[in-house]
C-alpha cells in the first residue's frame, strides 16, 4: 500500500440537541372567547373558499353571482371516482357507490360498461 501524507479522517457525526418544548397558555376566559367567535365563518371570502374546497352546499348569503336557487339544485348529486380497476364509479352525495361500472369515452362522457 502506498504511503500517503495525509490521513483519512472519519467524518464527525453532528450531535443534534433535543429541542425544548414550547408551551403556550391562555386563560380559560380568553380561550372561551376565541372558541365562541365565529365571525370569520360569516365573511364572504371564507364562504367562497369553503365552496371552492369541498363544501358542496355554499350558503345563499355568499352567493352574490346572481344564480337562482333552481340552478343550485340542478347540480348533480354524485361525483365520478376513477378506480384502479380501470372503471369509473358514481359516488353519491351520501357516500355510497353505485355498483354499475362505467367507461369514459374519448369525448368525456361516461357509458355503462357492458
Backbone as ProteinMPNN parsed JSONL, in Angstrom:
{"seq_chain_A": "XXXXXXXXXXXXXXXXXXXXXXXXXXXXXXXXXXXXXXXXXXXXXXXXXXXXXXXXXXXXXXXXXXXXXXXXXXXXXXXXXXXXXXXXXXXXXXXXXXXXXXXXXXXXXXXXXX", "coords_chain_A": {"N_chain_A": [[0.85, -1.166, 0.0], [0.57, 2.163, -0.874], [2.334, 4.898, 0.541], [0.777, 7.631, 2.161], [0.592, 11.081, 2.677], [-1.351, 12.498, 4.049], [-3.693, 11.661, 6.5], [-6.647, 9.793, 6.299], [-9.523, 10.978, 7.609], [-12.212, 10.128, 9.782], [-15.555, 11.071, 9.202], [-17.126, 13.407, 11.336], [-19.982, 12.865, 13.211], [-22.703, 14.959, 13.531], [-24.056, 16.036, 16.603], [-27.272, 16.132, 17.467], [-29.153, 18.381, 19.287], [-31.794, 17.95, 21.552], [-34.819, 19.575, 20.964], [-36.245, 22.155, 22.959], [-39.326, 21.998, 24.65], [-42.086, 23.912, 23.639], [-44.465, 25.77, 25.204], [-47.712, 27.066, 25.245], [-49.967, 29.236, 26.778], [-53.19, 30.303, 27.593], [-55.559, 32.173, 29.312], [-58.534, 30.706, 30.765], [-60.916, 32.091, 30.291], [-60.251, 33.678, 28.1], [-59.769, 31.732, 26.183], [-62.334, 30.627, 25.895], [-63.65, 32.81, 24.736], [-62.353, 32.977, 22.263], [-63.008, 30.496, 21.107], [-65.782, 30.707, 20.916], [-66.103, 32.728, 19.092], [-67.24, 33.145, 15.934], [-67.132, 34.77, 13.773], [-65.537, 34.816, 11.544], [-66.551, 32.852, 9.923], [-68.71, 33.974, 8.735], [-67.768, 35.699, 6.867], [-67.441, 36.738, 3.472], [-65.261, 35.903, 1.938], [-64.376, 33.631, 3.309], [-66.606, 31.964, 2.999], [-66.586, 31.656, 0.218], [-64.152, 30.313, -0.126], [-64.645, 27.921, 1.258], [-66.661, 26.88, -0.338], [-65.221, 26.458, -2.624], [-63.316, 24.55, -1.835], [-64.674, 22.177, -1.263], [-67.058, 22.327, 0.243], [-70.081, 21.418, -0.519], [-72.512, 22.64, -0.496], [-72.798, 25.754, -0.688], [-73.504, 28.657, 1.265], [-76.449, 30.627, 0.805], [-76.204, 33.293, 1.319], [-73.609, 34.004, 0.689], [-73.647, 33.707, -1.979], [-73.364, 35.697, -4.413], [-73.466, 35.879, -7.106], [-75.709, 36.027, -8.658], [-77.12, 33.754, -9.301], [-79.957, 31.634, -9.516], [-81.939, 29.812, -7.099], [-82.802, 27.526, -8.289], [-80.853, 26.805, -10.121], [-78.807, 25.979, -8.475], [-79.872, 23.625, -7.44], [-79.877, 22.032, -9.662], [-77.425, 20.9, -9.934], [-75.416, 17.946, -10.19], [-75.987, 15.169, -8.0], [-73.917, 13.493, -7.421], [-70.535, 12.23, -7.782], [-67.848, 11.441, -10.023], [-65.688, 8.724, -9.641], [-62.538, 7.489, -10.213], [-61.377, 4.225, -10.404], [-58.85, 1.8, -9.469], [-59.17, -0.428, -11.004], [-59.67, 0.352, -13.552], [-62.152, 1.24, -14.236], [-64.874, 3.602, -13.844], [-66.791, 4.913, -11.173], [-69.95, 5.912, -9.78], [-70.134, 8.069, -7.122], [-72.333, 8.696, -4.71], [-74.008, 11.507, -3.109], [-74.432, 10.841, -0.47], [-72.323, 9.245, 0.15], [-72.321, 6.612, -0.649], [-71.677, 4.109, -3.155], [-72.603, 3.573, -6.549], [-73.237, 0.401, -7.959], [-72.736, -0.135, -10.663], [-70.267, -0.35, -13.131], [-68.554, 2.155, -15.053], [-67.356, 3.355, -18.226], [-65.109, 5.707, -19.533], [-65.582, 7.654, -22.328], [-63.846, 8.865, -25.299], [-64.782, 11.398, -25.771], [-65.388, 12.338, -23.293], [-67.696, 11.599, -22.0], [-69.513, 9.385, -19.806], [-70.157, 5.955, -19.997], [-72.147, 3.109, -19.308], [-70.447, 0.088, -18.526], [-70.452, -2.709, -20.631]], "CA_chain_A": [[0.0, 0.0, 0.0], [1.427, 3.345, -0.959], [2.355, 5.797, 1.687], [0.066, 8.885, 1.9], [0.986, 12.093, 3.641], [-2.494, 12.923, 4.86], [-4.524, 10.564, 6.982], [-8.069, 9.921, 6.016], [-10.216, 11.053, 8.894], [-13.613, 9.73, 9.771], [-16.415, 12.253, 9.365], [-17.762, 13.514, 12.642], [-21.433, 12.943, 13.138], [-23.175, 16.045, 14.394], [-24.942, 15.631, 17.681], [-28.441, 17.01, 17.472], [-29.702, 18.62, 20.614], [-33.244, 17.844, 21.557], [-35.413, 20.899, 21.121], [-37.02, 22.344, 24.177], [-40.764, 22.056, 24.397], [-42.666, 25.24, 23.715], [-45.835, 25.693, 25.696], [-48.482, 28.298, 25.172], [-51.116, 29.172, 27.669], [-54.115, 31.429, 27.594], [-56.533, 31.994, 30.373], [-59.735, 29.98, 30.377], [-61.898, 33.034, 29.751], [-59.787, 34.081, 26.771], [-59.973, 30.579, 25.312], [-63.762, 30.536, 25.605], [-63.974, 33.886, 23.793], [-61.816, 32.619, 20.947], [-63.772, 29.375, 20.574], [-67.149, 31.133, 20.615], [-66.093, 33.691, 17.992], [-67.377, 32.512, 14.623], [-67.347, 35.842, 12.801], [-64.81, 34.508, 10.311], [-67.377, 31.981, 9.091], [-69.7, 34.795, 8.05], [-67.101, 36.514, 5.853], [-67.67, 36.26, 2.103], [-64.062, 35.198, 1.486], [-64.385, 32.308, 3.93], [-67.664, 31.194, 2.344], [-66.13, 31.319, -1.133], [-63.098, 29.305, -0.007], [-65.259, 26.657, 1.642], [-67.363, 26.366, -1.512], [-64.206, 26.015, -3.571], [-62.568, 23.405, -1.341], [-65.414, 20.969, -0.947], [-68.377, 22.495, 0.824], [-70.928, 21.266, -1.697], [-73.692, 23.487, -0.374], [-72.434, 27.08, -0.205], [-74.657, 29.375, 1.783], [-77.056, 31.53, -0.166], [-75.731, 34.642, 1.614], [-72.341, 34.236, -0.004], [-73.848, 33.53, -3.411], [-73.668, 37.007, -4.969], [-73.263, 35.836, -8.548], [-76.981, 36.19, -9.343], [-77.71, 32.472, -9.68], [-81.197, 31.303, -8.832], [-81.892, 28.589, -6.307], [-83.049, 26.4, -9.181], [-79.599, 26.401, -10.739], [-78.034, 25.244, -7.483], [-80.42, 22.287, -7.271], [-79.64, 21.266, -10.875], [-76.101, 20.286, -9.879], [-75.549, 16.502, -9.962], [-75.807, 14.769, -6.614], [-72.901, 12.445, -7.381], [-69.269, 12.569, -8.426], [-67.209, 10.288, -10.652], [-64.466, 8.289, -8.976], [-61.78, 6.523, -11.013], [-60.872, 3.13, -9.578], [-57.634, 1.19, -10.005], [-59.515, -1.489, -11.951], [-59.839, 0.948, -14.866], [-63.526, 1.7, -14.415], [-65.301, 4.759, -13.07], [-67.995, 4.631, -10.411], [-70.672, 7.07, -9.26], [-70.188, 8.187, -5.671], [-73.491, 9.528, -4.415], [-73.755, 12.537, -2.106], [-74.454, 10.243, 0.862], [-71.102, 8.477, 0.329], [-72.461, 5.26, -1.193], [-71.31, 3.963, -4.56], [-73.484, 2.815, -7.43], [-72.447, -0.78, -8.319], [-72.5, -0.251, -12.106], [-69.016, 0.268, -13.599], [-68.674, 2.986, -16.246], [-66.15, 3.581, -19.019], [-65.088, 7.082, -20.021], [-65.324, 7.746, -23.767], [-62.865, 9.874, -25.7], [-65.403, 12.723, -25.713], [-65.542, 12.706, -21.891], [-68.939, 11.074, -21.439], [-69.418, 8.09, -19.143], [-71.102, 4.979, -20.532], [-72.082, 1.87, -18.523], [-69.663, -0.988, -19.121], [-71.267, -3.877, -20.978]], "C_chain_A": [[0.895, 1.228, 0.0], [1.277, 4.225, 0.272], [1.682, 7.107, 1.312], [0.342, 9.837, 3.032], [-0.16, 12.471, 4.581], [-3.315, 11.707, 5.26], [-5.988, 10.849, 6.653], [-8.814, 9.905, 7.351], [-11.669, 10.637, 8.731], [-14.473, 10.986, 9.959], [-17.083, 12.243, 10.735], [-19.265, 13.641, 12.456], [-21.906, 14.053, 14.071], [-24.156, 15.512, 15.433], [-26.092, 16.63, 17.728], [-28.959, 17.149, 18.893], [-31.219, 18.514, 20.536], [-33.839, 19.23, 21.772], [-36.22, 20.984, 22.409], [-38.491, 22.488, 23.809], [-41.261, 23.483, 24.574], [-44.108, 25.083, 24.166], [-46.474, 27.069, 25.626], [-49.654, 28.164, 26.131], [-51.907, 30.468, 27.574], [-55.098, 31.144, 28.712], [-57.791, 31.33, 29.867], [-60.778, 30.895, 29.753], [-61.523, 33.442, 28.327], [-60.0, 32.949, 25.764], [-61.445, 30.446, 24.931], [-64.193, 31.607, 24.612], [-63.545, 33.508, 22.381], [-62.644, 31.5, 20.32], [-65.2, 29.768, 20.195], [-67.21, 32.067, 19.419], [-66.16, 32.949, 16.663], [-67.611, 33.554, 13.541], [-66.623, 35.567, 11.49], [-65.64, 33.63, 9.376], [-68.423, 32.761, 8.304], [-69.083, 35.636, 6.94], [-67.292, 35.89, 4.474], [-66.469, 35.482, 1.581], [-64.017, 33.777, 2.04], [-65.422, 31.411, 3.252], [-67.237, 30.754, 0.95], [-65.064, 30.232, -1.091], [-63.687, 27.95, 0.359], [-66.021, 26.043, 0.472], [-66.375, 25.815, -2.522], [-63.548, 24.715, -3.131], [-63.436, 22.273, -0.819], [-66.731, 21.15, -0.252], [-69.36, 22.518, -0.33], [-72.161, 22.148, -1.652], [-73.275, 24.85, 0.164], [-73.679, 27.822, 0.257], [-75.17, 30.356, 0.747], [-76.648, 32.968, 0.095], [-74.491, 34.962, 0.8], [-72.493, 34.142, -1.51], [-74.298, 34.852, -4.018], [-73.557, 37.025, -6.474], [-74.569, 35.948, -9.323], [-77.614, 34.884, -9.771], [-78.995, 32.259, -8.893], [-81.009, 30.037, -8.026], [-82.085, 27.364, -7.184], [-81.756, 25.898, -9.806], [-78.734, 25.632, -9.757], [-78.551, 23.818, -7.334], [-80.215, 21.427, -8.514], [-78.282, 20.57, -10.878], [-76.263, 18.794, -9.598], [-75.273, 16.161, -8.502], [-74.857, 13.583, -6.503], [-71.614, 12.986, -7.987], [-68.66, 11.29, -8.989], [-65.907, 9.992, -9.939], [-63.797, 7.24, -9.855], [-61.193, 5.479, -10.071], [-59.637, 2.536, -10.238], [-57.929, 0.055, -10.973], [-59.782, -0.955, -13.354], [-61.235, 1.461, -15.147], [-63.783, 2.928, -13.549], [-66.616, 4.406, -12.391], [-68.62, 5.931, -9.933], [-70.653, 7.004, -7.741], [-71.297, 9.177, -5.353], [-73.166, 10.497, -3.284], [-73.791, 11.985, -0.685], [-73.245, 9.348, 1.118], [-71.162, 7.065, -0.22], [-72.103, 5.264, -2.672], [-72.382, 3.191, -5.31], [-72.673, 1.625, -7.945], [-72.102, -0.901, -9.8], [-71.171, 0.395, -12.49], [-69.256, 1.047, -14.891], [-67.317, 3.113, -16.913], [-66.233, 5.002, -19.549], [-64.72, 7.075, -21.498], [-64.296, 8.828, -24.054], [-63.452, 11.281, -25.662], [-65.7, 13.164, -24.283], [-66.826, 12.227, -21.247], [-68.695, 9.707, -20.819], [-70.533, 7.182, -19.649], [-70.998, 3.725, -19.675], [-71.298, 0.793, -19.27], [-70.586, -2.158, -19.425], [-70.437, -4.891, -21.722]], "O_chain_A": [[1.85, 1.321, 0.771], [0.235, 4.269, 0.927], [1.974, 7.657, 0.25], [0.33, 9.455, 4.203], [0.055, 12.729, 5.765], [-3.589, 10.832, 4.439], [-6.47, 11.979, 6.724], [-8.739, 8.94, 8.113], [-12.261, 10.786, 7.662], [-14.153, 11.851, 10.774], [-17.539, 11.207, 11.218], [-19.744, 14.431, 11.643], [-21.554, 14.081, 15.25], [-24.977, 14.64, 15.147], [-25.898, 17.816, 17.996], [-29.172, 16.163, 19.598], [-31.836, 18.943, 19.561], [-33.41, 19.968, 22.659], [-36.796, 19.999, 22.872], [-38.831, 23.045, 22.765], [-40.904, 24.168, 25.532], [-44.877, 24.337, 23.561], [-45.846, 28.088, 25.913], [-50.249, 27.095, 26.263], [-51.352, 31.564, 27.489], [-55.414, 29.991, 29.003], [-58.088, 31.381, 28.673], [-61.448, 30.514, 28.793], [-62.387, 33.537, 27.455], [-60.373, 33.198, 24.617], [-61.766, 30.183, 23.772], [-65.015, 31.34, 23.736], [-64.293, 33.701, 21.423], [-62.948, 31.551, 19.129], [-65.762, 29.215, 19.25], [-68.261, 32.191, 18.789], [-65.24, 32.211, 16.312], [-68.216, 33.26, 12.511], [-67.052, 36.037, 10.436], [-65.446, 33.667, 8.161], [-68.962, 32.261, 7.317], [-69.813, 36.23, 6.146], [-67.303, 34.667, 4.33], [-66.638, 34.503, 0.854], [-63.665, 32.835, 1.329], [-65.152, 30.245, 2.966], [-67.491, 29.619, 0.544], [-65.067, 29.328, -1.926], [-63.263, 26.929, -0.183], [-66.026, 24.824, 0.305], [-66.654, 24.824, -3.197], [-63.25, 23.862, -3.968], [-62.972, 21.479, -0.001], [-67.489, 20.185, -0.159], [-69.467, 23.518, -1.04], [-72.79, 22.378, -2.685], [-73.387, 25.086, 1.367], [-74.766, 27.639, -0.29], [-74.411, 30.853, -0.086], [-76.73, 33.798, -0.81], [-74.347, 36.07, 0.284], [-71.56, 34.465, -2.246], [-75.499, 35.101, -4.126], [-73.555, 38.102, -7.071], [-74.536, 35.963, -10.553], [-78.572, 34.903, -10.545], [-79.097, 32.662, -7.734], [-80.056, 29.285, -8.231], [-81.589, 26.284, -6.864], [-81.584, 24.694, -9.997], [-78.001, 24.728, -10.156], [-77.764, 22.895, -7.124], [-80.361, 20.207, -8.438], [-78.021, 19.733, -11.742], [-77.157, 18.409, -8.844], [-74.434, 16.785, -7.853], [-74.982, 12.764, -5.592], [-71.596, 14.044, -8.615], [-68.924, 10.195, -8.494], [-65.117, 10.896, -9.665], [-64.406, 6.228, -10.202], [-60.582, 5.821, -9.059], [-59.402, 2.745, -11.429], [-57.034, -0.387, -11.692], [-60.089, -1.732, -14.258], [-61.475, 2.058, -16.196], [-63.01, 3.245, -12.645], [-67.449, 3.695, -12.953], [-67.927, 6.923, -9.707], [-71.094, 6.023, -7.143], [-71.203, 10.357, -5.691], [-72.168, 10.329, -2.584], [-73.233, 12.602, 0.222], [-73.142, 8.749, 2.189], [-70.14, 6.38, -0.253], [-72.21, 6.285, -3.351], [-72.992, 2.269, -4.769], [-71.521, 1.809, -8.337], [-71.242, -1.707, -10.155], [-70.962, 1.575, -12.205], [-70.068, 0.643, -15.723], [-66.273, 2.999, -16.271], [-67.3, 5.453, -19.967], [-63.672, 6.555, -21.879], [-63.924, 9.604, -23.174], [-62.711, 12.255, -25.535], [-66.215, 14.263, -24.079], [-67.023, 12.432, -20.049], [-67.803, 8.968, -21.236], [-71.696, 7.581, -19.721], [-69.891, 3.305, -19.338], [-71.46, 0.608, -20.476], [-71.401, -2.552, -18.59], [-70.945, -5.946, -22.101]]}, "name": "protein", "num_of_chains": 1, "seq": "XXXXXXXXXXXXXXXXXXXXXXXXXXXXXXXXXXXXXXXXXXXXXXXXXXXXXXXXXXXXXXXXXXXXXXXXXXXXXXXXXXXXXXXXXXXXXXXXXXXXXXXXXXXXXXXXXX"}
